Amino acid sequence: MNILLIGPQGSGKGTQGELLSQSLQIPHISSGDLLREEMTKHTPRARKLKTLVNNGKLVPDVLIEDMVLDRLGKVDCRKGFILEGFPRTIAQAEWLGDARTIRAVIELRLSTRDALRRIFLRKQCVSCGHTFGPGAVAYKKGSCDHCGGKLEKRADDTPAAVKKRLALYHEKTEPLIAYYRKQKVLLSFDGAQEIQGLFGKIANALKKIN
Ligand code: AMP
């Protein structure tokens, strides 16, 4: 089953994506993670990406579409995937719709106030990219549960970049909610709920369409 996760920054897409990946045994793919991995390379493309991403701007469609297509073509996506962070615009959604059939789009709703609070508190593993909130044991330890890597604030989680990213979300990504509702694949949830409770509701909703 091909699933998308949509919601503002900090709404828990990464956390729910990981839980769903474990339970459905299909990969969780984040376009932001694909880009951050690319940005670790010493190439002109990586330098260009860093400037865009760290300033809270969207990267050009063809660049991210190539990376997504490449990842979705890998053998582990044969039974489906959970894609987070892509599409971010109607143009990207139309492109994706031509490339793959999407069975479910999970929207996580969160107020701007809660999103800002979560983003300013979260930390990410510099090695594997896992994100942790202040409630996690790893957060208090300062090292990742999965690989032992150091936890740091994301380079693009600065107040100016976050403001820009949230504004971009409302302007460019929010119209996708109506787009997918019209296609009758939208499942909408309150992202402010506690992690396991929310996961249970999402898993139940997915069972009904399986
Ligand atoms: P995220 O980890 O989803 O917050 O993404 C981090 C950054 O990567 C975004 O602020 C954008 O600069 C870039 N990015 C991720 N996904 C996309 C996309 N679908 N289209 C354009 N830029 C993207």
Residues whose N, C-alpha, C, O or C-beta is under 5 A from the ligand:
A	BS01	AMP	S31 G32 D33 L35 L52 V53 G56 K57 L58 V59 I64 G85 F86 P87 R88 R165
